[in-house]
Amino acid sequence: MTAQPTPVLLVDVDGTLIDSYPGIRESFVHGLTANGVDLPPEETIRGIPGPPMMDTLRGIGLDGELLDRVFTSYLDHQTSTGWLNATPFDGMAGLLDRWRDAGVRLSTATSKSEVSARRVLEKFGLFGRFDVFAAAQEDGERRSKAAVIRHALEQLGEPSATVAEGGPTSRDHILLVGDRIHDVEGAAQFGIRTVLVDWGYGAQDEHDRAWASVPDTAALGRLVDGWLRDPAAPDAQG
């Protein structure tokens, strides 16, 4: 009888574990105003958590030297004071403990910079609950969600090739828990299903593209319990 692989949960940070929007907003506004750039509409600002910040800045029309200056100002503010303006979402620490007790391997999978992600997770006592820490590089190629997921898989000893590169087309024993479309799209490149949480920053149309969507931590716990009972089930179970 073939042994079943150990279940793995990849967990996003901003909007999933931590409500970091207030601090991210502060740093974003600082980065723009410090470099004489007009603020975009508030609707645009509300969508900044989740995607890599360089992608967000390009999306509002910045490029070249100005893009680099604004990003540097943002990052300096975020790593000095902005990261402090955050709070953990109720119930998530308990779920991490529950999953570890059930034998699940846990890894972060965040587009947040390594410095900021580690600091905020340590601040709220969450860092040590993870077997693997995977985050974006401040200076390097690992900034996209897909690049972070690849880094997590490498550390976990899992095949790290995307589907397009000949990797597994499905990985029933792995789920990603996140809150934005970037989580869904990044995970899909590796044949990984995604659960989006309603307390994060994603719009409803983003949730429609996920394998499952949950309204609260109790529902997330039930869904993961169902997945652990039958990882290959085609539909989410709660």
C-alpha positions in Angstrom: 0.0 0.0 0.0 1.4 3.4 -1.1 2.0 5.8 1.8 0.1 9.0 1.6 2.2 12.2 1.4 2.2 14.5 4.4 -0.4 17.2 4.1 0.9 20.7 3.5 -0.7 24.1 4.0 0.8 27.2 2.5 -0.5 30.2 4.3 -0.6 33.8 3.1 0.2 36.6 5.7 -1.4 39.9 4.8 -5.2 39.6 4.8 -5.1 36.0 5.9 -3.1 35.8 9.2 -2.6 39.5 9.8 -4.6 42.6 9.2 -1.7 44.7 8.0 -3.7 47.1 5.7 -3.4 50.2 8.0 0.4 50.0 8.0 0.7 49.1 4.3 -1.5 52.1 3.5 0.6 54.4 5.6 3.8 53.3 3.9 2.2 53.4 0.4 1.0 57.0 1.0 4.4 58.0 2.4 6.2 56.5 -0.6 4.1 58.5 -3.1 4.0 61.8 -1.2 7.7 61.8 -0.3 8.4 61.7 -4.1 5.8 64.2 -5.2 3.4 61.6 -6.7 -0.3 62.3 -6.5 -2.3 59.7 -4.6 -4.6 57.4 -6.7 -8.3 57.1 -5.8 -9.1 55.5 -2.5 -10.6 52.5 -4.3 -7.2 51.8 -5.8 -5.5 52.2 -2.4 -7.8 49.7 -0.8 -6.6 47.1 -3.3 -2.9 47.4 -2.5 -2.5 44.6 0.1 -1.6 41.3 -1.6 0.1 41.9 -4.9 3.9 42.7 -4.9 4.3 46.4 -4.3 6.4 46.9 -7.4 3.4 45.5 -9.5 1.0 47.9 -7.7 3.3 50.9 -8.4 3.6 50.0 -12.0 -0.1 49.6 -12.1 -0.6 53.3 -11.2 1.8 54.3 -14.0 5.2 54.6 -12.3 8.4 53.3 -14.0 12.1 53.9 -14.3 13.9 55.9 -11.6 10.7 57.3 -10.1 9.4 53.7 -9.6 12.6 52.7 -7.8 12.5 55.8 -5.5 8.9 55.4 -4.5 9.4 51.7 -3.8 12.5 52.4 -1.7 10.6 55.1 0.3 7.7 52.7 0.8 10.0 49.9 1.9 12.0 52.1 4.3 8.8 53.3 5.9 7.3 49.8 6.1 10.4 48.2 7.6 10.9 51.0 10.1 7.4 51.8 11.5 4.7 50.8 9.0 4.9 47.1 9.9 3.9 47.9 13.5 0.4 49.0 12.5 -1.1 45.6 12.2 -3.1 43.1 14.2 -3.6 39.3 14.0 -7.0 38.0 12.9 -8.8 36.3 15.7 -8.8 32.5 15.6 -5.9 32.0 13.2 -3.2 31.2 15.8 -5.5 28.5 17.2 -6.0 27.0 13.7 -2.2 26.9 13.1 -1.8 24.9 16.4 -4.7 22.6 15.5 -3.2 21.9 12.1 0.3 21.2 13.5 -1.2 18.8 16.0 -3.0 17.0 13.1 0.4 16.4 11.4 0.1 19.1 8.8 3.3 20.8 7.6 2.9 24.6 7.6 4.7 27.1 5.4 4.1 30.8 4.9 3.7 32.0 1.3 3.7 35.8 1.3 4.6 38.5 -1.1 5.5 40.6 1.9 9.3 41.2 2.2 11.2 38.7 4.3 12.2 41.3 6.9 8.7 42.7 7.4 7.0 39.3 7.3 9.3 37.8 9.9 9.0 40.8 12.2 5.2 40.9 12.2 4.9 37.1 12.6 7.4 37.1 15.5 5.6 40.1 17.1 2.4 38.1 17.3 3.9 34.8 18.3 3.2 33.2 14.9 6.6 32.7 13.4 7.5 29.6 15.4 4.3 27.8 14.4 5.6 27.3 10.8 7.9 24.6 9.6 9.0 26.7 6.6 9.2 30.5 6.1 8.8 31.7 2.5 8.5 35.4 1.7 9.6 37.8 -1.0 13.1 39.1 -1.4 13.7 42.9 -1.1 16.5 42.7 -3.6 16.2 39.7 -5.8 14.1 37.7 -8.2 11.7 36.2 -5.6 8.9 38.8 -5.5 5.9 37.2 -7.3 3.6 34.9 -5.5 4.6 32.0 -7.8 8.3 32.6 -7.0 7.5 32.6 -3.3 5.5 29.3 -3.7 8.4 27.7 -5.5 10.7 28.7 -2.7 8.3 27.2 -0.2 8.1 23.9 -2.1 11.9 23.7 -2.4 12.3 24.0 1.4 9.5 21.5 1.9 11.3 19.0 -0.3 8.3 19.0 -2.8 8.7 19.1 -6.6 9.2 22.8 -7.4 8.5 22.8 -11.1 5.3 24.5 -12.4 2.8 22.6 -14.5 4.1 24.4 -17.6 7.6 23.2 -16.7 6.5 19.6 -16.4 5.6 19.5 -12.7 2.6 17.8 -11.2 -0.7 18.9 -12.6 -2.4 18.4 -9.3 -1.2 18.2 -5.7 -4.1 17.0 -3.6 -2.0 17.0 -0.4 -1.3 20.7 -0.6 -3.6 23.7 -0.1 -2.9 27.4 -0.1 -4.9 29.6 2.2 -5.0 33.2 1.1 -7.3 36.2 0.3 -6.4 37.5 -3.2 -6.5 36.5 -6.8 -2.7 36.5 -6.8 -2.8 33.6 -4.4 -5.2 31.6 -6.7 -3.1 32.4 -9.8 0.2 31.7 -8.2 -0.9 28.4 -6.7 -2.5 27.2 -9.9 0.8 27.4 -11.7 1.9 24.5 -9.5 -1.3 22.5 -9.6 -2.3 23.6 -6.1 -5.8 24.5 -5.0 -6.6 27.7 -3.1 -9.0 28.6 -0.3 -9.8 32.3 0.0 -10.9 33.8 3.3 -13.6 36.4 3.3 -12.0 38.6 6.0 -9.1 39.5 3.7 -8.8 42.1 0.9 -10.1 40.2 -2.1 -13.3 41.1 -4.1 -16.0 38.6 -4.7 -15.0 37.9 -8.3 -11.6 36.8 -7.0 -13.2 34.4 -4.6 -15.3 32.9 -7.5 -12.1 31.6 -9.0 -10.8 29.8 -5.9 -11.4 26.2 -5.1 -13.2 27.3 -2.0 -14.2 30.4 -0.1 -14.8 30.6 3.7 -16.6 33.3 5.7 -14.8 32.8 9.1 -12.1 30.8 10.9 -14.7 28.2 12.1 -15.6 27.5 8.4 -11.9 27.3 7.5 -11.3 24.8 10.2 -14.1 22.6 9.0 -13.0 22.8 5.4 -9.4 21.8 6.3 -10.8 19.0 8.4 -12.7 17.7 5.4 -9.7 18.0 3.2 -7.6 16.0 5.6 -10.1 13.2 5.6 -10.2 13.1 1.8 -7.5 15.2 0.1 -8.5 14.0 -3.4 -12.1 15.2 -3.1 -12.9 17.3 -6.1 -15.1 19.7 -4.1 -14.5 21.5 -0.9 -16.0 19.8 2.1 -17.0 21.5 5.4 
